[in-house]
Amino acid sequence: MSFNTALSGINAAQKDLNVTANNIANVNTTGFKESRAEFADVYANSIFTNSKTAVGGGVSTTQVAQQFHQGNLLSTNNALDMAINGNGFFVTSSGIGDQDFSYTRAGAFKRDDSGFLVDSMGNYLQAFQVDSDGNAASVSLSTTRPVQIPDTAGSPQATSEVGISMNLDSSSETYDPTAFDPTDSSTFNNSTAVTIYDSLGESHTLTSYFVRPNDAAYTGNSSWVAYYAIDGQPVNLDGAAGTYDIDVNGDGTADGTPQTATTAGGWTGAVLSFDASGNFTGSSPTSITTQQLGIAGANVLGASADGTQQLDISFNTPTQFAESFSTTSLTQNGVTVGRLTNVEVGTDGVISATYSNGSTVPLGQVALVRFANEQGLTQVGNTSWKASLESGEALAGEANTGIFGAIRSSSLEQSNVDLTTELVDLISAQRNFQANSRTLEVNNTLQQTILQIR
């Protein structure tokens, strides 16, 4: 009996040593959760046994229980490194469309050759599908999909609208609009430019030139001429050039023949009008629609682009104050194909990709799950677990809501092993092993003594 008791103590001490050694070995393993060996005494009894004199039968290992308390967060320089600050597990699958999920706290993810987010073993990170505003359509584990980050986004959209807002200096000198030459800065007052796109997504520069005409100012009114060029070529306004009145004799009234904003070089311009307070009163024409964007229908956007592209240029409350020229707003609605420039992960787990065309696309929301009994999870290695009958079913939810923790991008959760505590436990387990070995040795000595009695 005493031999078995000592042997059970040795086995328990060995189990404790093994658990402690495993904890120490994984002190630098991302997302690792330490284990604790739990023991219970062995006691045999029956209805005729005197419990006051009965002796226990040793010790047995009841469970190697994992401890799921939070580990420290380590900052990194990789936005795809994620840590959960609080409750929850990441969800991974071994294949696209696979519903055999594994769960982990290790958030060291990266893109594979197809752009999917995977861990070091190639398992796919699962996420809820989101709309254009980043809101999850369904918070259900069965609807999760692997997260893919495309290198490009969108298809080209030709610019159809341009909005310009600026201040034109009321004290500027005047010029002859018919002598306008974009290559000679002495023939115009100011210019500004905006990038536009053709039907193929090719970028072009739309430049607006502003000329303050001679004699175009009289009591309560003044006018400016705006000419346009795309990639240096004049924009044809389909003959819809603006007109403005002039004050020939300087008596403060319009008394000359209205002038048309055209030049001998084929430039046609729009006319902007302002009142005595410098406020915009309108343009002629009201908005400028250019067809085929060139002189006499020549397509300046290239032979392969859509030659019927129309461009509507409108002015958004420009002003004419006694201040230097300044552009306050330049907008256009065209886009080109975007190249991936940045990836961000919010605290709610929404993964957003930013592209060179200025678009930001929500790609998915990282799925988190929790369990009624975390210690009932089945370890499968690689810092991953699977659900079991003891753990209960995985309950999905969104990060940073309810009892689910927040996602910390550019961070990794370190092992929750306390090395100092483990080293003390190691010494304690060693002493227990030695003590039980000594018990076994003493039992052996007593047996030898009895056998030698004659």
ZIWO-V778289 format. One record per residue. N is the residue number from 0. RES is the residue in one letter. OMEGA is omega as a letter, one per 30 degrees, with the letter a starting at -180 (none if undefined). Layout:
<<N & RES & OMEGA> <N & RES & OMEGA>>
This chain:
<<0 & M & a> <1 & S & l> <2 & F & a> <3 & N & l> <4 & T & l> <5 & A & a> <6 & L & l> <7 & S & l> <8 & G & l> <9 & I & l> <10 & N & l> <11 & A & l> <12 & A & l> <13 & Q & l> <14 & K & l> <15 & D & l> <16 & L & a> <17 & N & l> <18 & V & l> <19 & T & l> <20 & A & l> <21 & N & l> <22 & N & a> <23 & I & a> <24 & A & a> <25 & N & a> <26 & V & l> <27 & N & a> <28 & T & a> <29 & T & l> <30 & G & a> <31 & F & l> <32 & K & a> <33 & E & l> <34 & S & l> <35 & R & l> <36 & A & l> <37 & E & a> <38 & F & l> <39 & A & l> <40 & D & l> <41 & V & a> <42 & Y & l> <43 & A & a> <44 & N & l> <45 & S & a> <46 & I & a> <47 & F & a> <48 & T & l> <49 & N & a> <50 & S & a> <51 & K & a> <52 & T & a> <53 & A & l> <54 & V & l> <55 & G & a> <56 & G & l> <57 & G & a> <58 & V & l> <59 & S & l> <60 & T & a> <61 & T & a> <62 & Q & l> <63 & V & a> <64 & A & l> <65 & Q & a> <66 & Q & a> <67 & F & l> <68 & H & a> <69 & Q & l> <70 & G & l> <71 & N & l> <72 & L & a> <73 & L & l> <74 & S & l> <75 & T & l> <76 & N & a> <77 & N & a> <78 & A & a> <79 & L & l> <80 & D & a> <81 & M & l> <82 & A & l> <83 & I & l> <84 & N & a> <85 & G & a> <86 & N & l> <87 & G & l> <88 & F & l> <89 & F & l> <90 & V & l> <91 & T & l> <92 & S & a> <93 & S & a> <94 & G & l> <95 & I & a> <96 & G & l> <97 & D & l> <98 & Q & l> <99 & D & a> <100 & F & l> <101 & S & a> <102 & Y & a> <103 & T & l> <104 & R & l> <105 & A & a> <106 & G & l> <107 & A & a> <108 & F & l> <109 & K & l> <110 & R & l> <111 & D & a> <112 & D & l> <113 & S & l> <114 & G & l> <115 & F & l> <116 & L & a> <117 & V & l> <118 & D & a> <119 & S & l> <120 & M & l> <121 & G & l> <122 & N & a> <123 & Y & l> <124 & L & a> <125 & Q & a> <126 & A & l> <127 & F & l> <128 & Q & a> <129 & V & l> <130 & D & a> <131 & S & l> <132 & D & l> <133 & G & l> <134 & N & a> <135 & A & l> <136 & A & a> <137 & S & l> <138 & V & a> <139 & S & a> <140 & L & a> <141 & S & a> <142 & T & a> <143 & T & l> <144 & R & l> <145 & P & a> <146 & V & l> <147 & Q & l> <148 & I & a> <149 & P & l> <150 & D & a> <151 & T & l> <152 & A & l> <153 & G & l> <154 & S & a> <155 & P & l> <156 & Q & a> <157 & A & l> <158 & T & l> <159 & S & a> <160 & E & l> <161 & V & l> <162 & G & a> <163 & I & l> <164 & S & a> <165 & M & l> <166 & N & l> <167 & L & a> <168 & D & a> <169 & S & a> <170 & S & a> <171 & S & l> <172 & E & a> <173 & T & a> <174 & Y & l> <175 & D & a> <176 & P & a> <177 & T & l> <178 & A & a> <179 & F & l> <180 & D & a> <181 & P & l> <182 & T & a> <183 & D & a> <184 & S & l> <185 & S & l> <186 & T & l> <187 & F & a> <188 & N & a> <189 & N & l> <190 & S & l> <191 & T & a> <192 & A & l> <193 & V & l> <194 & T & l> <195 & I & a> <196 & Y & l> <197 & D & a> <198 & S & l> <199 & L & a> <200 & G & l> <201 & E & a> <202 & S & l> <203 & H & a> <204 & T & l> <205 & L & a> <206 & T & l> <207 & S & l> <208 & Y & a> <209 & F & a> <210 & V & l> <211 & R & a> <212 & P & l> <213 & N & l> <214 & D & a> <215 & A & l> <216 & A & l> <217 & Y & a> <218 & T & l> <219 & G & a> <220 & N & l> <221 & S & a> <222 & S & l> <223 & W & l> <224 & V & l> <225 & A & l> <226 & Y & a> <227 & Y & l> <228 & A & l> <229 & I & a> <230 & D & l> <231 & G & l> <232 & Q & a> <233 & P & l> <234 & V & l> <235 & N & l> <236 & L & l> <237 & D & l> <238 & G & a> <239 & A & l> <240 & A & l> <241 & G & l> <242 & T & l> <243 & Y & l> <244 & D & l> <245 & I & l> <246 & D & a> <247 & V & a> <248 & N & l> <249 & G & a> <250 & D & l> <251 & G & l> <252 & T & l> <253 & A & a> <254 & D & l> <255 & G & l> <256 & T & l> <257 & P & a> <258 & Q & l> <259 & T & a> <260 & A & l> <261 & T & l> <262 & T & l> <263 & A & a> <264 & G & l> <265 & G & l> <266 & W & l> <267 & T & a> <268 & G & l> <269 & A & a> <270 & V & l> <271 & L & a> <272 & S & a> <273 & F & l> <274 & D & a> <275 & A & l> <276 & S & l> <277 & G & l> <278 & N & a> <279 & F & l> <280 & T & l> <281 & G & l> <282 & S & l> <283 & S & f> <284 & P & a> <285 & T & l> <286 & S & a> <287 & I & l> <288 & T & a> <289 & T & l> <290 & Q & l> <291 & Q & l> <292 & L & l> <293 & G & l> <294 & I & l> <295 & A & l> <296 & G & l> <297 & A & a> <298 & N & a> <299 & V & a> <300 & L & l> <301 & G & a> <302 & A & a> <303 & S & a> <304 & A & l> <305 & D & a> <306 & G & l> <307 & T & a> <308 & Q & l> <309 & Q & a> <310 & L & l> <311 & D & a> <312 & I & a> <313 & S & a> <314 & F & a> <315 & N & l> <316 & T & l> <317 & P & a> <318 & T & l> <319 & Q & l> <320 & F & l> <321 & A & l> <322 & E & a> <323 & S & a> <324 & F & l> <325 & S & l> <326 & T & a> <327 & T & l> <328 & S & l> <329 & L & a> <330 & T & l> <331 & Q & a> <332 & N & l> <333 & G & l> <334 & V & l> <335 & T & l> <336 & V & a> <337 & G & l> <338 & R & a> <339 & L & l> <340 & T & a> <341 & N & l> <342 & V & l> <343 & E & l> <344 & V & a> <345 & G & l> <346 & T & l> <347 & D & l> <348 & G & l> <349 & V & l> <350 & I & a> <351 & S & l> <352 & A & l> <353 & T & a> <354 & Y & a> <355 & S & l> <356 & N & l> <357 & G & a> <358 & S & l> <359 & T & a> <360 & V & l> <361 & P & a> <362 & L & a> <363 & G & l> <364 & Q & a> <365 & V & a> <366 & A & l> <367 & L & l> <368 & V & l> <369 & R & a> <370 & F & l> <371 & A & a> <372 & N & a> <373 & E & a> <374 & Q & l> <375 & G & l> <376 & L & l> <377 & T & l> <378 & Q & l> <379 & V & l> <380 & G & a> <381 & N & l> <382 & T & a> <383 & S & l> <384 & W & l> <385 & K & l> <386 & A & l> <387 & S & l> <388 & L & a> <389 & E & a> <390 & S & a> <391 & G & a> <392 & E & l> <393 & A & l> <394 & L & a> <395 & A & l> <396 & G & a> <397 & E & l> <398 & A & l> <399 & N & l> <400 & T & l> <401 & G & a> <402 & I & l> <403 & F & a> <404 & G & l> <405 & A & l> <406 & I & l> <407 & R & l> <408 & S & a> <409 & S & l> <410 & S & l> <411 & L & l> <412 & E & l> <413 & Q & l> <414 & S & l> <415 & N & l> <416 & V & l> <417 & D & a> <418 & L & l> <419 & T & l> <420 & T & a> <421 & E & l> <422 & L & l> <423 & V & l> <424 & D & l> <425 & L & l> <426 & I & a> <427 & S & l> <428 & A & l> <429 & Q & l> <430 & R & l> <431 & N & l> <432 & F & a> <433 & Q & a> <434 & A & l> <435 & N & l> <436 & S & l> <437 & R & l> <438 & T & l> <439 & L & l> <440 & E & l> <441 & V & l> <442 & N & l> <443 & N & l> <444 & T & l> <445 & L & l> <446 & Q & l> <447 & Q & a> <448 & T & l> <449 & I & a> <450 & L & a> <451 & Q & l> <452 & I & l> <453 & R & none>>
